[in-house]
């Protein structure tokens, strides 16, 4: 994830990914563009209706606190988008 600032990468690895994995999910970075990021939640998060709450109440605030200023787009589903990079704790 070299296109993202180090504090954002650290937050994804040390905060967001462990929380997602604790619920049986898997976090992916799909793309980084224009200072923003597109993430994808798979695993148990794929069919969970609460992924929007996780996105707006956990992921977005954590990334904003880490200094991300661009758009944050989070999707969920069983099929992982092509070119996505798994974020591991």
C-alpha positions as CSV (number, residue, x, y, z in Angstrom):
1,X,0.0,0.0,0.0
2,X,2.8,2.4,-0.9
3,X,0.4,5.1,-2.2
4,X,-1.2,5.7,1.2
5,X,0.4,7.8,4.0
6,X,2.1,5.6,6.6
7,X,-0.3,6.6,9.4
8,X,-3.3,5.4,7.3
9,X,-1.5,2.1,6.5
10,X,-0.7,1.6,10.1
11,X,-4.3,2.3,11.1
12,X,-5.6,-0.2,8.5
13,X,-3.2,-2.8,9.8
14,X,-3.3,-2.2,13.5
15,X,-6.9,-1.0,14.1
16,X,-9.3,-1.7,11.2
17,X,-8.1,-5.1,10.0
18,X,-8.0,-6.7,13.5
19,X,-11.5,-5.5,14.2
20,X,-12.8,-6.8,10.9
21,X,-11.1,-10.1,11.4
22,X,-12.4,-10.4,14.9
23,X,-15.9,-10.6,13.4
24,X,-14.8,-13.1,10.7
25,X,-14.3,-10.6,8.0
26,X,-11.4,-9.8,5.6
27,X,-10.3,-6.3,4.7
28,X,-9.0,-5.4,1.2
29,X,-7.7,-2.2,-0.3
30,X,-9.1,-2.1,-3.8
31,X,-7.6,1.2,-5.0
32,X,-6.0,4.4,-3.9
33,X,-6.8,7.5,-5.9
34,X,-6.8,11.2,-5.4
35,X,-5.9,11.0,-1.7
36,X,-8.8,8.7,-1.0
37,X,-9.2,4.9,-0.7
38,X,-11.6,2.2,-1.7
39,X,-11.9,-0.7,0.7
40,X,-13.8,-4.0,0.4
41,X,-15.0,-6.2,3.2
42,X,-15.3,-10.0,2.5
43,X,-15.7,-13.1,4.6
44,X,-18.4,-12.9,7.2
45,X,-18.8,-9.1,6.4
46,X,-20.0,-10.0,2.9
47,X,-23.5,-10.8,3.9
48,X,-23.8,-8.7,7.0
49,X,-26.3,-5.8,6.9
50,X,-24.2,-4.0,9.5
51,X,-21.2,-3.4,7.3
52,X,-22.5,0.2,6.6
53,X,-22.5,0.9,10.3
54,X,-19.0,-0.6,10.6
55,X,-17.9,1.7,7.7
56,X,-19.4,4.9,9.0
57,X,-18.9,4.4,12.7
58,X,-15.5,2.6,12.8
59,X,-13.6,2.6,9.5
60,X,-14.2,6.2,8.4
61,X,-13.5,7.8,11.7
62,X,-10.3,5.8,12.2
63,X,-9.0,6.7,8.8
64,X,-9.9,10.4,9.3
65,X,-8.1,10.4,12.6
66,X,-5.0,9.0,10.8
67,X,-5.1,12.0,8.4
68,X,-6.9,10.6,5.3
69,X,-8.5,13.6,3.6
70,X,-9.9,12.0,0.4
71,X,-13.0,9.9,-0.2
72,X,-13.5,6.7,1.7
73,X,-15.6,4.1,-0.2
74,X,-16.3,0.8,1.4
75,X,-18.1,-2.1,-0.3
76,X,-18.9,-5.6,0.8
77,X,-19.5,-8.9,-0.9
78,X,-18.3,-12.4,-1.5
79,X,-16.5,-11.6,-4.7
80,X,-13.2,-9.7,-4.1
81,X,-12.6,-7.1,-6.7
82,X,-9.8,-7.7,-9.1
83,X,-6.5,-6.2,-8.0
84,X,-7.5,-5.9,-4.4
85,X,-4.8,-6.2,-1.8
86,X,-5.6,-7.9,1.5
87,X,-4.8,-6.0,4.6
88,X,-3.3,-8.2,7.3
89,X,-2.8,-7.2,10.9
